Amino acid sequence: MTSNADPLDTLLATGQQAVAVDAVMLAKVTQVAGDFAVNLTVALLILTATVFAAKWAAGATRKGLSRVRGFRHDPTVLSFAVQVVRVLVFVIGFIAVLQRLGVQTTSIIAVLGAASLAVGLALQGTLSNVAAGVMLLVLRPYRVGDLVNIGGNVGKVQRLDLFFTQLSDANNVKIMCPNGKVFGDIILNLSGQKTRRMELKIGVGYGSNLNAAKEALAGAAAAHEAVLPDPAPWAGVTNLLDSSVEMTLAAWTRSEDYWQAKADVFQAAKEALDAAGIEIPFPHQVAVPYGEEDPVLPVAAEGVRGLRKGANPASAGFDTRPDEDENEA
């Protein structure tokens, strides 16, 4: 009886030990799952708080800078600073979320530090845009609302962010200029000054009265309401071209009136020259025959059939005889 009872006791003891191990494992898994659930819930709360904190920090930054006299009327600085603050708050919140989930952020920072060189080389263009954006923000060659010419692209500045400068041209086309190229290129701020000077190139005939042409051009500009009286409009001969005398009309106007005033003064100058009887010549071509036998040469004139062989020399190469079909008619 004793020998039969020993295996049974051993089996019972083994079963009890297995049940105890399972209970410990179950308690451990339950504890880990509970801790993970708590950490995940807290991480989600931190993430939600980060989103609201980023919005609050951005709004507080905008309100704070708007009270500073130097930044009050400068939306360029406001938008740039708000974006930087928002990004910093999100970075801090993500680090807190990773720490709550048990991720060793110190090791992540060490890995990022070791890989910073490779990342910097891969993103050198992007990082240069960020650095250029900071320099543009500090130096301020233009502000939001200014009319600029950047690399041949003319448009009004809409915004300046970390990577791009956004322009809007006269056709309302959005132009995205990388800050790195903007900072390294020539920037023409067309509205950076209060006044601008227009220069109009107009050609008059060699037989025209140049003094009368100067008076007509200067008077046409001075009569326009958008042209400033000081400095007074100026007109003069600036070049001798192949078929005309080039005259330049210079007049000053306010920057906001420049484009419309330039178009109006151009029209007024043309009408003033016509009223003064001064010719505005146009380029024309002259066919010069050469050699013993005059070849057939095309002539850029409407209604002229061209030059023919054996034409009368007195007719400069043109055959004045009517065509056969005209005689038949």
C-alpha positions in Angstrom: 0.0 0.0 0.0 2.9 2.3 0.8 4.6 1.6 -2.5 1.4 2.4 -4.4 0.8 5.7 -2.5 4.2 7.1 -3.3 3.8 7.6 -7.0 0.4 9.1 -6.4 1.8 11.6 -4.0 4.6 12.4 -6.4 2.0 13.0 -9.2 -0.1 15.2 -7.0 2.9 17.2 -5.9 4.0 17.6 -9.5 0.5 18.8 -10.5 0.4 21.3 -7.7 3.8 22.6 -8.6 2.7 23.1 -12.3 -0.5 24.8 -11.2 1.6 27.2 -9.0 3.9 28.0 -11.9 1.0 28.7 -14.2 -0.6 30.9 -11.6 2.7 32.8 -11.3 3.0 33.2 -15.0 -0.6 34.3 -15.3 -0.1 36.8 -12.6 3.1 38.1 -14.3 1.4 38.4 -17.7 -1.5 40.1 -16.1 0.7 42.5 -14.4 2.7 43.3 -17.6 -0.5 43.7 -19.6 -1.9 46.0 -16.9 1.3 48.1 -16.8 1.4 48.3 -20.6 -2.3 49.3 -20.7 -1.7 52.0 -18.1 1.5 53.3 -19.9 -0.3 53.2 -23.2 -3.2 55.2 -21.8 -0.9 57.7 -20.2 1.1 58.0 -23.5 -2.1 58.7 -25.4 -3.0 61.3 -22.8 0.4 62.9 -23.2 0.1 62.9 -27.0 -3.3 64.5 -26.8 -2.0 67.1 -24.3 1.0 67.7 -26.7 -1.4 68.5 -29.6 -3.3 71.0 -27.4 -0.1 72.4 -25.9 1.3 73.0 -29.4 -1.8 74.9 -30.4 -1.7 76.9 -27.2 2.0 77.6 -27.5 1.6 78.7 -31.1 -1.3 81.0 -30.1 0.6 82.4 -27.1 3.7 83.1 -29.3 1.6 84.9 -31.9 -0.1 87.0 -29.3 3.2 87.7 -27.5 5.1 88.8 -30.6 2.1 90.8 -31.8 2.5 93.0 -28.8 6.2 93.8 -29.7 6.4 96.9 -31.7 9.0 95.5 -34.1 7.0 92.4 -34.9 3.5 93.8 -34.7 3.1 94.5 -38.4 5.5 91.8 -39.6 3.6 88.6 -40.4 6.8 87.1 -41.7 8.3 86.8 -38.3 5.0 85.8 -36.7 4.4 82.8 -39.0 8.1 81.7 -38.8 8.2 81.9 -35.0 4.9 80.1 -34.6 6.0 77.2 -36.7 9.2 76.8 -34.8 7.5 76.8 -31.4 4.9 74.3 -32.7 7.6 71.9 -33.9 9.6 72.2 -30.6 6.5 71.3 -28.5 5.7 68.3 -30.7 9.3 67.0 -30.4 9.2 67.3 -26.6 5.8 65.6 -26.5 7.0 62.7 -28.6 10.1 62.2 -26.4 7.8 62.0 -23.3 5.5 59.5 -25.1 8.5 57.3 -25.9 9.8 57.4 -22.3 6.3 56.5 -21.0 6.2 53.4 -23.3 9.5 52.2 -21.9 11.7 53.2 -24.8 15.2 54.3 -23.7 15.4 57.7 -25.2 19.0 58.1 -24.1 20.0 55.3 -26.4 17.8 56.7 -29.2 19.5 60.1 -28.8 22.9 58.4 -28.9 22.0 56.6 -32.1 20.7 59.8 -33.6 23.9 61.5 -32.6 26.0 58.9 -34.3 23.9 59.0 -37.4 23.7 62.8 -37.5 26.6 63.1 -39.9 24.9 60.8 -42.4 21.6 62.5 -42.0 23.2 65.9 -42.3 24.9 64.9 -45.6 21.6 63.4 -46.9 19.6 66.4 -45.9 22.1 69.1 -46.6 19.8 70.8 -49.1 16.9 70.8 -46.6 19.1 72.0 -43.7 20.5 74.7 -45.9 17.0 75.8 -46.6 16.3 76.0 -42.9 19.5 78.0 -42.3 18.7 80.3 -45.2 15.2 80.8 -43.8 16.7 81.9 -40.5 19.0 84.3 -42.2 16.2 85.7 -44.4 14.2 86.2 -41.2 17.1 88.0 -39.5 18.2 90.2 -42.4 14.6 90.8 -43.8 15.4 91.6 -47.5 11.6 91.4 -48.0 8.4 91.1 -46.0 5.1 89.5 -46.5 3.2 91.6 -49.1 6.3 92.9 -50.9 6.6 92.6 -54.6 9.9 90.9 -55.4 11.9 89.5 -58.3 13.7 86.3 -57.3 15.6 84.5 -60.0 13.3 86.0 -62.7 10.1 85.1 -60.9 8.1 88.2 -60.1 5.4 87.9 -57.4 4.1 89.1 -54.1 5.4 87.4 -51.0 2.7 85.3 -49.3 4.7 83.6 -46.6 8.1 82.6 -45.4 8.4 79.2 -43.6 11.3 76.9 -42.7 11.9 75.6 -46.2 10.2 77.8 -48.8 9.3 81.3 -49.7 5.9 81.4 -51.3 5.1 84.0 -54.0 2.0 84.8 -55.9 2.4 86.3 -59.4 0.1 88.6 -61.4 -1.8 85.6 -62.7 -2.4 84.3 -59.1 0.0 81.4 -59.7 1.7 80.1 -56.5 5.5 80.0 -56.8 7.5 78.0 -54.2 11.1 79.2 -54.0 13.5 77.2 -51.8 15.1 79.4 -49.2 18.6 78.2 -50.1 18.2 79.4 -53.7 16.5 82.6 -52.6 19.3 83.5 -50.2 22.0 82.7 -52.7 20.4 84.6 -55.6 19.9 88.3 -56.4 16.7 89.6 -54.7 15.0 92.6 -56.3 12.5 94.1 -53.9 10.3 96.0 -56.3 8.1 97.5 -53.5 10.9 98.0 -51.0 11.1 101.8 -51.7 8.2 104.2 -51.6 8.9 105.6 -55.1 10.0 104.1 -58.4 11.3 105.5 -61.7 10.0 104.3 -65.0 12.1 104.4 -68.1 10.3 104.3 -71.5 12.3 103.8 -74.7 10.6 105.4 -77.7 12.1 105.8 -81.2 11.5 108.8 -83.5 12.4 109.4 -87.1 15.8 111.0 -88.0 14.0 113.8 -89.7 11.9 114.7 -86.6 12.4 117.8 -84.5 14.1 116.3 -81.4 13.5 119.3 -79.2 9.8 119.1 -80.0 9.8 115.4 -79.3 11.5 115.9 -75.9 8.9 118.5 -74.9 6.0 116.3 -76.1 7.3 113.3 -74.1 8.0 115.3 -70.9 4.7 117.1 -71.1 2.8 113.8 -71.6 4.4 112.4 -68.4 3.9 115.5 -66.3 0.2 115.7 -67.2 -0.4 112.3 -65.6 -1.8 112.5 -62.1 0.2 109.6 -60.8 3.6 111.0 -61.9 5.4 112.9 -59.1 6.4 116.5 -59.8 9.7 116.1 -57.9 11.9 114.8 -59.5 10.3 116.2 -62.7 10.0 114.0 -65.8 13.0 114.0 -68.1 13.3 113.1 -71.8 16.4 113.0 -74.0 18.2 111.3 -76.8 20.0 108.1 -75.5 20.9 106.2 -78.7 21.1 106.4 -82.5 19.6 103.2 -83.9 19.5 101.9 -87.5 16.1 103.3 -88.4 15.2 105.7 -85.6 16.6 108.0 -82.9 16.0 106.4 -79.4 14.6 108.7 -76.8 14.2 107.9 -73.2 11.4 109.2 -71.0 12.0 108.9 -67.2 9.4 109.7 -64.6 8.9 109.0 -60.9 5.8 107.6 -59.3 4.7 105.8 -56.1 5.6 102.1 -56.0 1.9 101.1 -55.7 1.0 103.2 -58.8 4.0 102.1 -61.0 2.5 99.5 -63.3 -0.7 101.4 -64.2 1.1 104.7 -64.4 3.7 103.2 -66.8 1.0 101.9 -69.2 -0.9 105.2 -69.1 2.3 107.3 -69.7 3.2 105.0 -72.6 -0.1 105.7 -74.2 0.0 109.4 -73.5 3.5 109.6 -75.0 2.3 108.0 -78.2 -0.7 110.3 -78.5 1.5 113.4 -77.8 4.0 112.5 -80.5 1.1 111.9 -83.0 -0.4 115.3 -82.0 3.0 117.0 -82.6 3.4 115.4 -86.0 6.5 113.4 -85.0 6.9 110.1 -86.8 7.5 106.9 -84.9 9.3 104.8 -87.5 9.0 101.0 -87.8 11.7 98.6 -89.1 11.5 98.0 -92.8 13.5 96.1 -95.4 15.0 97.3 -98.6 15.8 95.0 -101.5 19.1 96.0 -103.2 19.7 94.2 -106.6 23.3 93.4 -107.5 25.1 91.7 -110.5 24.5 91.9 -114.2 21.4 89.8 -114.0 19.0 90.6 -111.2 17.8 87.4 -109.5 14.3 87.0 -108.2 14.4 88.2 -104.5 11.5 88.0 -102.1 10.3 91.3 -100.6 8.7 91.6 -97.2 5.9 93.8 -98.3 2.2 93.2 -98.7 0.9 93.3 -102.3 4.3 93.1 -104.0 4.9 90.0 -106.1 8.7 90.2 -106.0 11.7 90.9 -108.3 11.9 89.3 -111.7 14.7 88.7 -114.2 15.2 91.3 -116.9 13.2 94.0 -115.2 13.5 97.6 -116.1 16.5 99.1 -114.1 14.5 102.3 -113.7 11.9 100.4 -111.8 14.5 99.2 -109.1 14.0 95.6 -110.2 10.2 95.6 -110.1 8.3 94.6 -113.3 5.7 97.2 -113.8 4.0 95.4 -116.7 0.6 93.9 -115.9 0.3 90.2 -115.7 -1.1 88.2 -118.6 -4.2 87.2 -116.7 -4.9 90.8 -116.0 -4.7 91.6 -119.8 -7.0 88.8 -120.6 -9.5 90.1 -118.1 
